[in-house]
Amino acid sequence: MLRSLSISNYILIGSLETSFPEGLSIISGETGAGKSILLGALALVLGSKADSSMIGPEGDNCVVEAEFSITPAVRDVLLALDLPADREDILLRRVLSKSGRSRCFIDDEPVSTASLQELASHLVDIHSQHQTLMLRDQAFRQDVLDLYAGAAAERKACSEAREKVLRTRKQLESTKERLASAKKEEDYNRALWEKLDEAKLNPGELASLEAEQEQLSHAEELKEMLSAAEGILSSDENSPTLELVQARKYLEKAGRYIPAMEPLVERLEAARVELEDIAAEVESANGKMDVSPERLEIVEERISLLYSLMRKHDVSSEEELIAVRDSLSSLVADASSLEEEVERLSKELDTALAAYEKAAGKLHDKRAKAAVPFAESIQKQLHALDLDHCAFQVELAPGEDSATGHDTVNFLFSSTGKNLQEVGKAASGGELSRVMLCLKACMARYRKMPTLVFDEIDSGVSGGTAHKMGALICSMGADMQIFAITHLPQVAAKGNAHYLVSKKDDRTTMRRLSDEQRVMEIARMLSGAVITPEAVENAKSLLA
């Protein structure tokens, strides 16, 4: 329940602080006093849309705070928001600045507007003057019937099944689009891939081929050079190796007398071994040198093929060409895998649709079972509100698939009990107010909302009907906290507490009335600006 409300610099409200009791609280005041402003401030702290025009003249920002007692449902929301829930009360605060930016707080913890709205949806339900238009809203009619039917579990199952259908259908459509695109380019991509696959690409091959081409192009000249070098190094008569052997022998002899020659002997031996290695490598290279026009032609054709493929695919190396080949291979393979994916998703969609139909069927059965007793309950309450001959029925008709099933829920009404039509078309303003009150009473009872605000729900009724509406609202106050903004004395007299909204010097204020002040306010509501003794006595009678 709402324990207290504090408003600072909100439109015409300079500063206002008040607390509220349990049960039914009446809010009254002359037209234009600012009751709607007060309701707007409450809506602001509950997360409604904010703009800078709401800020009053006494500062650069406005602040609205509301303290509520915590219910189990509110505690669950706090835990979901990762906020402390081990308390009895909770404080909501909304701060609005001149820039139009607002900040939201739950017990001094900054939160998003969405989080504030989620919490507020479990704290207060505000019924505005124009909310009878909700009778034309399919979602509202479904909500009321489902609350009465206790179909929360069925609605959740239906919503989850519908979400699964939509998600799977979206995946299937996307996969089909990819498959169509892949099919369209499959032949072209396959031809490109086959050319690259036939080329048997190897990283670094081009550099090796170009080096081989260079050798083959100068093969005869190189053969002559290597043969000449081999002849010099390997000559039996003038071999440098033999001469080094002879020189070593001379130095060995000289070393007997000159010790410094001994290291030179070792160096000459090392030089001889190195020359022999060089001679062996030159001989090997000369033996491998291939003077082959046929091989040169093969190498040049291979180089030409590689360059042609690189130009075709706009790349500069074999590595990039291999990457293109692998990418094309994936595209070619993708068409086959996409066909398998389409088949799998099609089966999954069939399963999801069957699950949705089953869930929607269970929800329909729950609604169908509750439709008659629900209509009888509402009709009984309407009879008690001086609509003695009215008829109220619930009609279930086939509708489009949605998260709330495929039922269209219609409320049919007739004030005479004949020729029932949709309630929004058949009921007058006063009748709509009474229908809406009965529906709200039903929702409050089954939703277990701690606080309900009625903003002139009694509009269009008077006399004995107003008295009975007041009695119904009062009975609701036995189970929850009710605020009734009203112009009807018959309703105002039913409250546990009475608050008067007034305007002075263009400032809106609100105060709780004492018993004597309450008599005078109800007398004013009965007689107008001039309060007569008869009105005072009538007010006392109503309060009694």
C-alpha positions, 0 to 999 in steps of 0.5 A: 500500500501507499504509505506516504507521498511527497511532492516538490515543485511539480506544476502547481504544487509547491510542496506537499507531504501527506501520509495515507491509511489502509482501506478507502481514501476519498479525494475530492475538490472543486473542478480545476483545483488540481486533482489531476495534477496530484494524480500526474505526480503519482504517475510520474514517480511510478515511471510515466513519461516526463518532460520539463513542462512538469517543473514548477516555478520554484526551482530548476527541478521537481522531486516526487517521492512515494513510500510503499509497504512491500508485498511478496510480489514486490519482493520478487521484483526487487530480487530480480533487479538485484536490490535489497528485499529484506525490508518492510517498506520501499521508497521510490523517487523521481527527479526531473530537471529543466533539461527534461532528463529524469533520474529514478531511484529505488531506496536511493539506488539509481535505476532505469525507468523501465525497472521503476515501471516494472516495480510500479506495476506490482504496486499501484493500478491507476484507473483514469477517467478515460480508461473505459476506452480500454473496453475496446482493447482486446488485450484488456478483455483477455487480461480480465477473463484470464485473471478470473480463470486463473490462466496465468500458467496457460498464458505463460506456456502459450507465450513461450510456445508462440515465441518459439514459433516466431524464432524458428520461423525467422531462422527458417526464412533466413536460412532459405534466403541464404540457400537461394543465394547459394543456389544462384551462385553455386555453379559459378563458384563450383567452376572457380573452385574446380580450377583452383583445386586442379591447380594443386596449389602449394605455398612458396611454389612460385618463387621456387619455379621462378628460380628454376626458370632463371637457371633453365634459361641460362643452363648452357652458359652455367654448364660451361662455367661449372665444368671449367671450375670443376676442371680447375679444382679437379685437375690431376696435374695442376690441382690446387689441392695437390699444390696445397699438399706439397706446400704443407710438406715443406712447412712441416719440414721448416717447422722443425726449426721454426715453431711459428710454422706449425700453425700454418701447417694446420691452416693449410690442411684446413684450406685443402679440406675446404677446397675438396668440399668446394670441388665436390659441390661444384661437381655435384651441381654440374652433374645436376645441371639440366639443359632441357628445353622441355623442362623449361617449357613445363616450368614456364607453363606452370608459372603462367597458370599461377599468374593467370589465377592470381590475376583472375582472383585479384590476389598477389600470392599463392597463399591468398590464392589458397585462401580463395580456393578454401572460401569457394570450397566452403561456399560450394559445401554451404549449399548442401549444408543449408539444404540440410538446415532448411529440412531440420528447421522445417521439422522444428517449426512443425513441432513448435506449431504443434506445441503452440496449438496445444498450448493455445488449446489449453488456454482456450479451454480455460477461458471457455470454462470460465466465460459463463461464470465470469459473465454471471459474476459481472452481470450480478454486480451490474444488477446491484448497481441499478442495471436490473435488466441488463445482460452481460456475456463473454463471447470467444471467437477465432482470432489471429495467432498471438502470444495470448492464444488465438481467441478473440474475447468480446464483452457483450452488453445490453441494458434491456437484456436483449440484442446484446452488442459489444459493450463499447457500442451498446453502453452509455457513459454511466453504464460504461463506468459501472461495467468498468468498476465491476471489471476493475473490482474483479481484476483487483481481487484476482491480481492482488494489487495492493493499491488501486486508484479510481479517477472519477470512475463514478462519472455519469451516475448519481442518486441511488446508483452512486450510493451502490457504487460507493458501497462496492468501492468501499467493499473493495477497500476491505481487501486492499488500499483504494483511492477514489477521486470523486464528485459524488457525496454518496461515494465520498461518504463511504471512505475511511479517510477524506482528503481535500484538494484545493487551490489558493494563489495558483498553488494546489494543496491537499489536506486530510479533513477532520470529521467536522471538515468532512461533513462540510465538504460532503455538504458542499458536494451535495449543495454546491457553493452555498452550503445549506443546513439541509445539506449539512444534515444530509451529509451527516446522514450519509456519513452515519 
